[in-house]
Amino acid sequence: MALPTQPPEAASSAPLALRDLLHEAVQQGASDVHIRAGAVPLLRVSGDLWPFDIPPLTAEQAQGLVLAAMPGERDRATFLEDLEADFAVNEPGVGRFRANAYWSRGGAAMVLRHVKESIPSFEDLGLPPTVHDLAGRTSGLILVCGPTGSGKTTTLAAMISHINASRRCHILTLEDPIEFLHNDQLATVSQRELHTDTLDFSRALRAALRQDPDVILVGEIRDVDTMRTALQAAETGHLVLASLHAKSVVDAVNRVIDIFPMEEQRQARATIAESLQGVLCQHLVSAASGTGRRMVLEVAVANPRVRDAIADPEKTSQLEDIVADGEYYGMRTFEQDAVRLVLAGEITVQEAEKVVPRAADLHVALRRAGYRESS
């Protein structure tokens, strides 16, 4: 998909029906649709927001679109009472969307993210062989991290799809909402959605341990109870995959530890150091070709040095250097992956600067690798 040089061509006479807006979004290759009272609906294409060629939505139009998107009365009641709601939209013949509805300046608003029908492979996503190796583990905890919109759910879906196709086991997922649908292959897959199949994440995860799972996917680690149960499952012979909002491997480790009360953090460090198998942190940036986006990835694999750095608070700050030195184990930092992608012509230096912790270090690494910017 080429990066547009002008707004996507949505006809000015396009009706204000949700299906038509979503159909146009899919046709334009948009990742997200933004709807808000008082504003023109927007499409996110290759990372940039473009307006539909229609007038701004009235408060009544926006609220009508938001309520029309919600699959059931429970979601509508949650939205009206709690002022926000997460849900999934399945529009036959158009596609599936993950949605969040909220209020802005007293008017209804919503963002819908298009979920591709087919689950991409590791190769499609540009994931390294290390991810294939991690997905082959039979126990422990694997964290997939990054900011909102960085593709964490897609990476987790690719890992679940790989396990589903290669291992006779029971995969249990806890999601809010379900985005990718997994059909049984070698494995059997039970997918549970918050508010549809269960009322509470942590309760569902505790119940999962009695449902004979081999692999458990936790859509997001949100609280200490969920973290405790996930670690318990990882300790007792299950492979646990989970997403976490974190900007780097070091940040992910610190966030997992900080989720525990101070008096529990020493024991938590020991448990995490023992159970953790790997951490993936990812960002999406615009491709140099102008076609789509590319993933920049930081990977840590739990070898003895990594485990020691997690267990000892005095050494945790060394994790970035340990990851940088861990190429033999399949590890890489954001800087190392950004240099690789710049040298391959996949991304520009300007895009690489957006994801590395220190732009000056990136330029030094590029010069050492023989890169010379064209004048």
MOJO-V271808 format. One record per backbone hydrogen bond with DSSP energy under -0.5 kcal/mol. CO is the residue of the C=O (numbers start at 0). NH is the residue of the N-H. Records with the same first field share a line. If there is no record, write none. Layout:
CO = NH, NH
//
This chain:
0 = 291
7 = 9
8 = 10
10 = 13
14 = 16
16 = 20
17 = 21
18 = 22
19 = 23
20 = 24
21 = 25
22 = 26
23 = 27
24 = 29
25 = 28
30 = 113
31 = 43
32 = 111
33 = 41
34 = 109
35 = 38
38 = 56
40 = 51
41 = 33
42 = 44, 49
43 = 30, 31
44 = 47
47 = 44
49 = 42
51 = 53
56 = 37
57 = 61
58 = 62
59 = 63
60 = 64
61 = 65
62 = 66
63 = 67
64 = 68
65 = 69
71 = 75
72 = 76
73 = 77
74 = 78
75 = 79
76 = 80
77 = 81, 83
78 = 82
82 = 102
84 = 100
86 = 98
88 = 90, 96
89 = 91
90 = 93, 94
94 = 90
95 = 114
96 = 88
97 = 112
98 = 86
99 = 110
100 = 84
101 = 108
103 = 106
106 = 103
107 = 36
108 = 101
109 = 34
110 = 99
111 = 32, 113
112 = 97
113 = 115
114 = 95
117 = 119
120 = 124
121 = 125, 126
122 = 125
127 = 130, 131
128 = 132
129 = 133
130 = 134
131 = 135
132 = 135
133 = 136
139 = 239
140 = 276, 277
141 = 241
142 = 144, 279
143 = 243
144 = 281
146 = 149
150 = 154
151 = 155
152 = 156
153 = 157
154 = 158
155 = 159
156 = 160
157 = 161
158 = 162
159 = 163
160 = 164
161 = 165
162 = 165, 166
163 = 185, 186
166 = 168
168 = 170, 187
169 = 171, 213, 214
170 = 189
171 = 216
172 = 191
173 = 218
174 = 193
176 = 175
179 = 181
180 = 182
186 = 184
187 = 170, 189
188 = 190
189 = 172, 191
191 = 174
192 = 195, 196, 197
197 = 194
199 = 203
200 = 204
201 = 205
202 = 206
203 = 207
204 = 208
205 = 208
206 = 209
207 = 210, 212
213 = 238
214 = 171
215 = 217, 240
216 = 173, 218
217 = 242
219 = 221
222 = 226
223 = 227
224 = 228
225 = 229
226 = 230
227 = 231
228 = 232
229 = 233
230 = 234
231 = 235
232 = 237
233 = 139, 236
237 = 139, 239
238 = 215, 240
239 = 141
240 = 217
241 = 143
242 = 220
243 = 145, 245
247 = 251
248 = 252
249 = 253
250 = 254
251 = 255
252 = 256
253 = 257
254 = 258
256 = 259
260 = 263, 264
261 = 264
263 = 267
264 = 268
265 = 269
266 = 270
267 = 271
268 = 272
269 = 273
270 = 274
271 = 275
274 = 140
276 = 301
277 = 142
278 = 299
279 = 144
280 = 297
282 = 295
284 = 293
286 = 289
289 = 2, 291
291 = 286
293 = 284
295 = 282
297 = 280
298 = 331
299 = 278
300 = 302
302 = 306
303 = 307
304 = 308
305 = 309
306 = 310
307 = 311
310 = 312
311 = 314, 315
314 = 317
315 = 318
317 = 321
318 = 322
319 = 323
320 = 324
322 = 325
325 = 328, 330
326 = 329
331 = 298
332 = 336
333 = 337
334 = 338
335 = 339
336 = 340
337 = 341
338 = 342
339 = 343
340 = 345, 346
341 = 344
345 = 287
347 = 351
348 = 352
349 = 353
350 = 353
351 = 354, 355
357 = 361
358 = 362
359 = 363
360 = 364
361 = 365
362 = 366
363 = 367
364 = 368
365 = 370
366 = 369
//
